[in-house]
C-alpha cells in the first residue's frame, strides 16, 4: 500500500521551484537583483500573457455593453458656410445683408419702412438699399427722396448703393422694373443676401435664414398656385459673378411675360432650397379665404386660427386682389366689399378676428407710412392686372 503524500509538501515544493517566488539570500543587493529577474520572468511567462490578454478582452466587452452610452444625436444644426453651426456670437454678420430695390418714390418709402422694422427688431445682418442713380442723398436738399435716403442711412443703418433700374419697355408697367430685384445676385461683397419685396411687412427677426446650409437660392413655394411654382417675394441668395451672368442673360432674353418670378423659377426650380411658406410667406389674402386653408397650413388635422397663424409668421406679403396695394388709395366701398367676413364659431358666437387683423394690416401700414415718410396714400394709379393672369401674381382668396 502506497503512502499518501502530504498536500503541504507539494505546496512547499512548488514554492521552492516556482519562478514566481523570490529566492532568499543574505545579500540585500542580490535579493533586489533576483526580484527584478523574477519580474522579468513573470512578464515573459506564456501563462501571464494569456491571462493578461483575457483580462483586457473581458474589460473591453464589459465597457462596451455596460459602460456609459451616449444617445445618438439626430438634431439638425444649420451650418453657415462652414460645417459647424456657429452660435450667434461667432457669426460675422457683416457677411450678410437684407436687400431692397427701389425704382420710384413710392417704393423708396416702402423700402425705408421695411428697414425701419428690421432696425426696430434688432436684426444683426447689414441692410442694403439699391436705389436709382438719379436719386441723390444730398444733405443740402429738402427733397423727399434725399431726405428719405438720408433717413434710412442715418437712422436705420442702411448702406446705400446707386444702381441703374433694369427696365423693359413694351411690357406690363407694374412689372417692367421688377428685373431690378435680380441685381441682388451681383452683390458679391456679401456671402449671402436676403431679398424682400417692399410690399411686405416683417413681423419677426429672420436672421436665422442666413445660416442655412449653402445653396445658390432658397425660396418658399407659391402655395396658392395649382402648378408647382416658387415665390420670389422673399429670396435667399448666394451672390456670385457666375450666377449673375446667368441671371443677366435671362433678363436680356426674357419673353414678354417673363419677369423676376419667372426667371428665378426657370433658373432655379430644380436647384433650390425650399423655405417654409407658413412662416416666411404669409399673404394678407389668406385671412379673407374661407374653408380649411389646407394649401397654407399644409395638412388637414390643424384648424385655421388667424391669431395662431399670425403669431408664428415672420414675413407678411400684401396680396389681396382686387384690393390695391396698401400705399394706393382704396375707396371705402372696395375695402368693405373686400374685407373678411365675420364667422360664427361652434358655440354660436361671432368671430371677427380675421377681419380685425386684416384691417389692422392696412391701417398699420398707412400710419407707419405717414410717420416714417411723411406721406399719405400715393396718388399713383392702381396697377392693372387685366393683361396678366391674376393667379400668377396675386393671391385670389376662396370666398365660398
ChimeraX attribute file (.defattr): number of C-alpha atoms within 10 A of each C-alpha:
attribute: neighborCount
match mode: 1-to-1
recipient: residues
	/A:1	3
	/A:2	4
	/A:3	5
	/A:4	6
	/A:5	8
	/A:6	8
	/A:7	9
	/A:8	9
	/A:9	10
	/A:10	11
	/A:11	10
	/A:12	11
	/A:13	11
	/A:14	13
	/A:15	14
	/A:16	13
	/A:17	10
	/A:18	12
	/A:19	15
	/A:20	17
	/A:21	14
	/A:22	18
	/A:23	16
	/A:24	10
	/A:25	11
	/A:26	7
	/A:27	9
	/A:28	10
	/A:29	10
	/A:30	13
	/A:31	15
	/A:32	14
	/A:33	13
	/A:34	17
	/A:35	16
	/A:36	13
	/A:37	14
	/A:38	18
	/A:39	16
	/A:40	12
	/A:41	14
	/A:42	15
	/A:43	12
	/A:44	11
	/A:45	13
	/A:46	11
	/A:47	10
	/A:48	13
	/A:49	13
	/A:50	10
	/A:51	10
	/A:52	13
	/A:53	11
	/A:54	12
	/A:55	11
	/A:56	11
	/A:57	11
	/A:58	12
	/A:59	11
	/A:60	13
	/A:61	11
	/A:62	11
	/A:63	12
	/A:64	11
	/A:65	9
	/A:66	9
	/A:67	10
	/A:68	8
	/A:69	9
	/A:70	6
	/A:71	6
	/A:72	6
	/A:73	6
	/A:74	6
	/A:75	6
	/A:76	7
	/A:77	13
	/A:78	18
	/A:79	16
	/A:80	19
	/A:81	16
	/A:82	11
	/A:83	11
	/A:84	10
	/A:85	17
	/A:86	16
	/A:87	8
	/A:88	12
	/A:89	7
	/A:90	8
	/A:91	15
	/A:92	11
	/A:93	17
	/A:94	14
	/A:95	15
	/A:96	23
	/A:97	27
	/A:98	24
	/A:99	26
	/A:100	27
	/A:101	29
	/A:102	24
	/A:103	21
	/A:104	15
	/A:105	16
	/A:106	18
	/A:107	18
	/A:108	25
	/A:109	25
	/A:110	25
	/A:111	26
	/A:112	25
	/A:113	26
	/A:114	21
	/A:115	28
	/A:116	21
	/A:117	17
	/A:118	25
	/A:119	18
	/A:120	11
	/A:121	14
	/A:122	12
	/A:123	19
	/A:124	20
	/A:125	21
	/A:126	18
	/A:127	24
	/A:128	25
	/A:129	25
	/A:130	24
	/A:131	25
	/A:132	20
	/A:133	12
	/A:134	10
	/A:135	16
	/A:136	16
	/A:137	18
	/A:138	13
	/A:139	11
	/A:140	8
	/A:141	11
	/A:142	10
	/A:143	13
	/A:144	15
	/A:145	20
	/A:146	16
	/A:147	18
	/A:148	22
	/A:149	24
	/A:150	18
	/A:151	18
	/A:152	27
	/A:153	19
	/A:154	11
	/A:155	11
	/A:156	18
	/A:157	17
	/A:158	23
	/A:159	16
	/A:160	16
	/A:161	13
	/A:162	15
	/A:163	18
	/A:164	13
	/A:165	22
	/A:166	17
	/A:167	16
	/A:168	18
	/A:169	9
	/A:170	8
	/A:171	16
	/A:172	18
	/A:173	13
	/A:174	11
	/A:175	17
	/A:176	20
	/A:177	21
	/A:178	19
	/A:179	23
	/A:180	23
	/A:181	23
	/A:182	24
	/A:183	21
	/A:184	27
	/A:185	26
	/A:186	19
	/A:187	22
	/A:188	15
	/A:189	13
	/A:190	19
	/A:191	19
	/A:192	30
	/A:193	29
	/A:194	25
	/A:195	23
	/A:196	23
	/A:197	21
	/A:198	24
	/A:199	19
	/A:200	25
	/A:201	21
	/A:202	21
	/A:203	18
	/A:204	19
	/A:205	17
	/A:206	19
	/A:207	18
	/A:208	12
	/A:209	17
	/A:210	25
	/A:211	19
	/A:212	16
	/A:213	16
	/A:214	19
	/A:215	14
	/A:216	16
	/A:217	22
	/A:218	26
	/A:219	26
	/A:220	23
	/A:221	18
	/A:222	21
	/A:223	22
	/A:224	20
	/A:225	17
	/A:226	10
	/A:227	9
	/A:228	11
	/A:229	19
	/A:230	25
	/A:231	25
	/A:232	24
	/A:233	21
	/A:234	22
	/A:235	23
	/A:236	28
	/A:237	25
	/A:238	23
	/A:239	21
	/A:240	18
	/A:241	12
	/A:242	11
	/A:243	15
	/A:244	18
	/A:245	13
	/A:246	12
	/A:247	21
	/A:248	18
	/A:249	10
	/A:250	20
	/A:251	20
	/A:252	11
	/A:253	10
	/A:254	15
	/A:255	11
	/A:256	12
	/A:257	13
	/A:258	18
	/A:259	21
	/A:260	23
	/A:261	19
	/A:262	20
	/A:263	19
	/A:264	22
	/A:265	18
	/A:266	14
	/A:267	15
	/A:268	16
	/A:269	18
	/A:270	8
	/A:271	12
	/A:272	18
	/A:273	18
	/A:274	14
	/A:275	19
	/A:276	14
	/A:277	22
	/A:278	21
	/A:279	19
	/A:280	23
	/A:281	25
	/A:282	24
	/A:283	23
	/A:284	22
	/A:285	22
	/A:286	22
	/A:287	25
	/A:288	20
	/A:289	18
	/A:290	15
	/A:291	9
	/A:292	14
	/A:293	20
	/A:294	14
	/A:295	15
	/A:296	18
	/A:297	16
	/A:298	13
	/A:299	11
	/A:300	11
	/A:301	9
	/A:302	11
	/A:303	12
	/A:304	17
	/A:305	12
	/A:306	16
	/A:307	11
	/A:308	10
	/A:309	16
	/A:310	19
	/A:311	11
	/A:312	14
	/A:313	18
	/A:314	19
	/A:315	23
	/A:316	22
	/A:317	20
	/A:318	22
	/A:319	22
	/A:320	21
	/A:321	17
	/A:322	15
	/A:323	19
	/A:324	19
	/A:325	17
	/A:326	22
	/A:327	22
	/A:328	17
	/A:329	16
	/A:330	14
	/A:331	9
	/A:332	9
	/A:333	8
	/A:334	12
	/A:335	15
	/A:336	11
	/A:337	11
	/A:338	17
	/A:339	18
	/A:340	24
	/A:341	19
	/A:342	14
	/A:343	15
	/A:344	11
	/A:345	10
	/A:346	7
	/A:347	6
	/A:348	8
	/A:349	9
	/A:350	11
	/A:351	13
	/A:352	15
	/A:353	17
	/A:354	22
	/A:355	18
	/A:356	15
	/A:357	17
	/A:358	18
	/A:359	16
	/A:360	12
	/A:361	15
	/A:362	17
	/A:363	13
	/A:364	12
	/A:365	18
	/A:366	17
	/A:367	14
	/A:368	17
	/A:369	20
	/A:370	14
	/A:371	12
	/A:372	16
	/A:373	20
	/A:374	12
	/A:375	16
	/A:376	15
	/A:377	14
	/A:378	13
	/A:379	10
	/A:380	10
	/A:381	9
	/A:382	15
	/A:383	13
	/A:384	11
	/A:385	14
	/A:386	8
	/A:387	9
	/A:388	11
	/A:389	10
	/A:390	13
	/A:391	13
	/A:392	17
	/A:393	16
	/A:394	18
	/A:395	22
	/A:396	19
	/A:397	21
	/A:398	12
	/A:399	11
	/A:400	6
